[in-house]
Amino acid sequence: MPLYEVGIYNKIVRNFVRSGEDLPEHLDAKFESTLYYARESRNREILDVKLKREFKPIDGYVVECVEKISD
């Protein structure tokens, strides 16, 4: 199964951190920076659906990059 590297950050966290405000407890400051994850998926379309479920855009998550790193 193809392996992808995915970069994700949270724009809500980024805005709080960069403005110097305290983060609400349910948010993790590590998402101010882009974090990279390895994810397997049959194809990019399926991966996009999985990522939107795991990292919901409505909660501020942004998929910054997706790169296929192996077949």
Phi and psi in degrees as GROMACS dihedral restraints (atoms count N, CA, C in turn):
[ dihedral_restraints ]
;  ai    aj    ak    al  type     phi  dphi    fc
    3     4     5     6     1   -59.5    20    10
    4     5     6     7     1   146.4    20    10
    6     7     8     9     1  -114.0    20    10
    7     8     9    10     1   133.8    20    10
    9    10    11    12     1  -120.8    20    10
   10    11    12    13     1   148.2    20    10
   12    13    14    15     1  -104.6    20    10
   13    14    15    16     1   128.5    20    10
   15    16    17    18     1  -121.5    20    10
   16    17    18    19     1   130.5    20    10
   18    19    20    21     1  -106.2    20    10
   19    20    21    22     1   126.3    20    10
   21    22    23    24     1  -134.7    20    10
   22    23    24    25     1   138.4    20    10
   24    25    26    27     1  -135.1    20    10
   25    26    27    28     1   172.6    20    10
   27    28    29    30     1  -118.9    20    10
   28    29    30    31     1   119.3    20    10
   30    31    32    33     1   -69.8    20    10
   31    32    33    34     1   -27.1    20    10
   33    34    35    36     1   -68.9    20    10
   34    35    36    37     1   -46.9    20    10
   36    37    38    39     1   -61.1    20    10
   37    38    39    40     1   -46.2    20    10
   39    40    41    42     1   -57.4    20    10
   40    41    42    43     1   -43.6    20    10
   42    43    44    45     1   -64.7    20    10
   43    44    45    46     1   -42.9    20    10
   45    46    47    48     1   -62.1    20    10
   46    47    48    49     1   -49.8    20    10
   48    49    50    51     1   -63.0    20    10
   49    50    51    52     1   -45.8    20    10
   51    52    53    54     1   -71.5    20    10
   52    53    54    55     1   -22.5    20    10
   54    55    56    57     1   -90.6    20    10
   55    56    57    58     1    -5.6    20    10
   57    58    59    60     1    82.8    20    10
   58    59    60    61     1     7.4    20    10
   60    61    62    63     1   -80.3    20    10
   61    62    63    64     1   155.1    20    10
   63    64    65    66     1   -73.0    20    10
   64    65    66    67     1   137.9    20    10
   66    67    68    69     1   -76.7    20    10
   67    68    69    70     1   140.6    20    10
   69    70    71    72     1   -60.0    20    10
   70    71    72    73     1   149.4    20    10
   72    73    74    75     1   -60.5    20    10
   73    74    75    76     1   -27.5    20    10
   75    76    77    78     1   -78.4    20    10
   76    77    78    79     1    -5.1    20    10
   78    79    80    81     1  -104.0    20    10
   79    80    81    82     1   144.6    20    10
   81    82    83    84     1  -106.4    20    10
   82    83    84    85     1   123.0    20    10
   84    85    86    87     1   -60.9    20    10
   85    86    87    88     1   -21.6    20    10
   87    88    89    90     1   -62.1    20    10
   88    89    90    91     1   -22.7    20    10
   90    91    92    93     1   -80.6    20    10
   91    92    93    94     1     4.5    20    10
   93    94    95    96     1   -67.1    20    10
   94    95    96    97     1   -35.6    20    10
   96    97    98    99     1   -94.9    20    10
   97    98    99   100     1   161.4    20    10
   99   100   101   102     1   -74.3    20    10
  100   101   102   103     1   125.7    20    10
  102   103   104   105     1  -104.5    20    10
  103   104   105   106     1   143.9    20    10
  105   106   107   108     1  -112.5    20    10
  106   107   108   109     1   135.4    20    10
  108   109   110   111     1  -130.2    20    10
  109   110   111   112     1   147.9    20    10
  111   112   113   114     1   -96.3    20    10
  112   113   114   115     1   131.7    20    10
  114   115   116   117     1  -137.0    20    10
  115   116   117   118     1   134.0    20    10
  117   118   119   120     1   -93.2    20    10
  118   119   120   121     1   143.8    20    10
  120   121   122   123     1  -163.4    20    10
  121   122   123   124     1   149.5    20    10
  123   124   125   126     1   -62.8    20    10
  124   125   126   127     1   -34.8    20    10
  126   127   128   129     1  -159.1    20    10
  127   128   129   130     1   173.5    20    10
  129   130   131   132     1   -65.7    20    10
  130   131   132   133     1   -38.3    20    10
  132   133   134   135     1   -63.0    20    10
  133   134   135   136     1   -43.9    20    10
  135   136   137   138     1   -66.1    20    10
  136   137   138   139     1   -40.4    20    10
  138   139   140   141     1   -59.6    20    10
  139   140   141   142     1   -44.1    20    10
  141   142   143   144     1   -58.6    20    10
  142   143   144   145     1   -41.7    20    10
  144   145   146   147     1   -64.2    20    10
  145   146   147   148     1   -45.2    20    10
  147   148   149   150     1   -61.7    20    10
  148   149   150   151     1   -42.8    20    10
  150   151   152   153     1   -64.6    20    10
  151   152   153   154     1   -39.1    20    10
  153   154   155   156     1   -66.4    20    10
  154   155   156   157     1   -27.2    20    10
  156   157   158   159     1   -76.0    20    10
  157   158   159   160     1   -41.5    20    10
  159   160   161   162     1   -78.8    20    10
  160   161   162   163     1   -39.3    20    10
  162   163   164   165     1  -121.6    20    10
  163   164   165   166     1    82.3    20    10
  165   166   167   168     1   -67.3    20    10
  166   167   168   169     1   124.6    20    10
  168   169   170   171     1   -57.4    20    10
  169   170   171   172     1   -33.2    20    10
  171   172   173   174     1   -64.7    20    10
  172   173   174   175     1   -22.7    20    10
  174   175   176   177     1   -91.6    20    10
  175   176   177   178     1     6.4    20    10
  177   178   179   180     1    99.1    20    10
  178   179   180   181     1    -1.2    20    10
  180   181   182   183     1   -76.0    20    10
  181   182   183   184     1   139.4    20    10
  183   184   185   186     1  -126.4    20    10
  184   185   186   187     1   125.2    20    10
  186   187   188   189     1   -84.7    20    10
  187   188   189   190     1   106.6    20    10
  189   190   191   192     1   -80.4    20    10
  190   191   192   193     1   -35.2    20    10
  192   193   194   195     1  -157.2    20    10
  193   194   195   196     1   151.6    20    10
  195   196   197   198     1  -137.7    20    10
  196   197   198   199     1   124.5    20    10
  198   199   200   201     1  -131.1    20    10
  199   200   201   202     1   127.8    20    10
  201   202   203   204     1   -74.7    20    10
  202   203   204   205     1   123.2    20    10
  204   205   206   207     1  -110.1    20    10
  205   206   207   208     1   -14.4    20    10
  207   208   209   210     1  -163.3    20    10
  208   209   210   211     1   158.1    20    10
